[in-house]
Amino acid sequence: MTSTLQTLESTIAARREADPSASYVASLFAKGLPKIAQKLGEEAVETVIAALQGDPKGVVGEAADLLFHLLVLLNQTGVPLSDVLAELERREGLSGLAEKAARKA
């Protein structure tokens, strides 16, 4: 799974400088962070709607769109996927409540 996301991260980076008229990824980058953030939000909402409708296939498709747009946003903000994965690894084995409380300290 991680290798799939890492491959996608590389593909997004490679397409960043492509012709925006020929690449969806390049067109997102050309529109800037506000548009990228908007698309991420739209995909999050669509994922929630599919879940609430009890549509597992819809959840799969929307979750894939959500992950894709998250990777675009990470690239735009200069945050490598490896940093996010390292944070998840750091949290592994912690109680969610304990981890959340530690963030406030």
C-alpha positions in Angstrom: 0.0 0.0 0.0 2.7 2.5 1.0 4.6 1.8 -2.2 1.4 2.6 -4.2 1.2 6.0 -2.4 4.9 6.6 -2.9 4.6 5.9 -6.6 1.7 8.2 -6.9 3.6 10.9 -5.0 6.4 10.6 -7.5 4.0 10.7 -10.4 2.4 13.9 -9.1 5.8 15.5 -8.6 6.8 14.6 -12.2 3.6 16.0 -13.6 3.7 19.2 -11.7 5.6 21.1 -14.4 3.6 19.5 -17.3 1.4 21.5 -19.6 -1.7 22.3 -17.6 -3.8 21.8 -20.7 -2.5 18.2 -21.0 -2.3 17.2 -17.3 -4.9 17.4 -14.6 -2.2 17.5 -12.0 -0.4 20.4 -13.7 -3.7 22.2 -14.0 -4.3 21.9 -10.3 -0.8 23.3 -9.5 -1.4 26.1 -12.0 -4.5 27.1 -10.0 -2.6 27.2 -6.8 -3.1 26.1 -3.2 -6.7 27.5 -2.8 -8.0 25.3 -5.6 -6.0 22.3 -4.4 -7.4 22.7 -0.9 -10.9 23.2 -2.3 -10.6 19.9 -4.3 -9.4 18.1 -1.2 -12.3 19.4 0.8 -14.8 18.4 -1.9 -13.4 14.9 -2.0 -13.6 14.6 1.8 -17.3 15.6 1.7 -18.0 13.2 -1.2 -16.3 10.4 0.8 -18.5 11.1 3.8 -21.6 11.2 1.7 -20.8 7.8 0.2 -20.2 6.4 3.6 -23.5 7.8 5.0 -25.3 6.4 2.0 -24.0 2.9 2.8 -22.2 2.8 -0.6 -18.9 0.8 -0.1 -18.0 1.0 -3.8 -18.6 4.8 -3.7 -16.4 5.0 -0.5 -13.6 3.2 -2.3 -13.7 5.6 -5.3 -14.1 8.7 -3.2 -11.3 7.6 -0.8 -9.0 7.1 -3.7 -9.8 10.6 -4.9 -9.3 11.9 -1.4 -5.8 10.3 -1.1 -4.9 11.6 -4.6 -5.8 15.2 -3.8 -4.1 14.9 -0.4 -0.9 14.0 -2.1 -1.3 16.9 -4.5 -1.7 19.2 -1.5 1.3 17.7 0.3 3.4 18.3 -2.7 2.2 21.9 -3.1 3.0 22.6 0.6 6.4 20.9 0.4 5.5 18.2 2.8 6.8 14.7 1.8 4.5 11.7 2.3 7.4 10.2 4.3 6.9 12.9 7.0 3.2 12.0 7.3 4.0 8.3 7.5 6.7 9.0 10.1 4.1 10.8 12.2 1.7 7.9 11.9 4.5 5.5 13.0 5.3 7.8 15.9 1.7 7.6 17.0 1.5 3.8 16.6 0.7 2.1 19.9 -0.5 5.3 21.6 -4.0 5.7 22.8 -5.8 8.1 20.6 -6.9 10.0 23.7 -3.4 10.1 25.1 -1.9 11.3 21.7 -4.5 14.0 21.4 -3.8 15.2 25.0 -0.1 15.3 24.3 -0.6 17.7 21.4 -2.2 20.2 23.7 0.8 20.1 26.1 
